[in-house]
Amino acid sequence: MFLAAVGAALAVSSVLNLISGFQNEGDGAKFSFVLAAVLGLFSWWVGWKYGYKVLNDALDWRSIYRVPAPESIKQLQVIRQSRGVEAAANHSFPEHWKETLLTHSALYRRMPNELKGRLHQLTNVFLSEVQFGGGVLGEGKFGEDNMVLIAGEACVLILGRDYQDFRKLELVELWVNPIHKQGALWESEVVIFGQASPSTVMLHWETAMVESMESGSGNNVILHEFAHIMDYADDGTCQSILGKTGSEEAHQWEALLEEEFPKLVEAHKRGEDHVLPPYTIKLAPSHVTMRGIKVQRPEFFSCATEVFFGNSSRLQNECPKIYEAMKSFYRLDPVEW
């Protein structure tokens, strides 16, 4: 609120100096015009870019509370803190948690039984490490079943890898309503069903639950957002280039993107019913270089992840190189499931 008020005061000062510029002549007028421009710029910078953002964050979707952990999860947290991560991983996985996953996760039902023990261990670690929160409208609506489903679905991504891919993850926010996000100054508000930063995942609960229950749709907002967490892990950047910067793994991903991304763009320009949705080819500006604006391709890996697990056979048939890259990265072959 304070920053918004400062911005408004600067805007008023800018207008007064502009009026003064029109009333004066010579150097005095020039000075008033320059000062009006400077104050106007600071008014926008402080009042809109920061003041409005802070106010919007405080009053809307960033207002969260911690979802109380049930006793079963508190027990895991105590075990991890007192005896370590391995002890938490090997703690018994409750039967009602298995029932939750069987009921609500199509992936869990498809998964070979020999992988489920490993998934239970990773889910235990996840639940012992990660905090859950919700918007103010969700108070009292989220509990143990919600946490177990999110953790179980997310940990499918690291079944063939390890928990290091989620090492920066701290918080999962669950929302009763879709997330409303303010765009740039010239953009209107947008509505989204999931979002990720290097340490936080935000999910619209109803969408997450419905898509986790579907089989074969290739849509799964839980997988999508936690794939972003994996993308962020090494360099803090979401650009569909996995692995440490300069590593052989990163070079392989970059080469795959250079080859496959243009094909996807052309396919969607032609209006094809492609296995990878149009959102896969979304571009995001990164930074300005001597050669122009460098762009990132932030959604390729996350969208491909959804389809890799949710529509495996079709991805393998239509985009074999992408399927093989995902298979190599995840060390899993969901077509066999």
Secondary structure as UniProt FT lines:
FT   HELIX           2..23
FT   HELIX           26..42
FT   HELIX           43..52
FT   HELIX           53..59
FT   TURN            60..62
FT   STRAND          64..66
FT   HELIX           71..83
FT   HELIX           85..89
FT   HELIX           95..104
FT   HELIX           106..110
FT   HELIX           113..129
FT   STRAND          131..135
FT   HELIX           136..138
FT   TURN            139..141
FT   HELIX           144..155
FT   HELIX           156..158
FT   TURN            159..160
FT   HELIX           163..166
FT   TURN            167..168
FT   STRAND          171..175
FT   STRAND          179..181
FT   TURN            185..186
FT   STRAND          190..192
FT   STRAND          194..196
FT   STRAND          200..204
FT   HELIX           205..213
FT   HELIX           221..232
FT   TURN            233..235
FT   TURN            245..246
FT   HELIX           248..269
FT   TURN            270..271
FT   HELIX           278..281
FT   STRAND          284..289
FT   TURN            290..291
FT   STRAND          292..296
FT   TURN            298..299
FT   HELIX           300..310
FT   HELIX           312..318
FT   HELIX           320..330
FT   HELIX           334..336
//
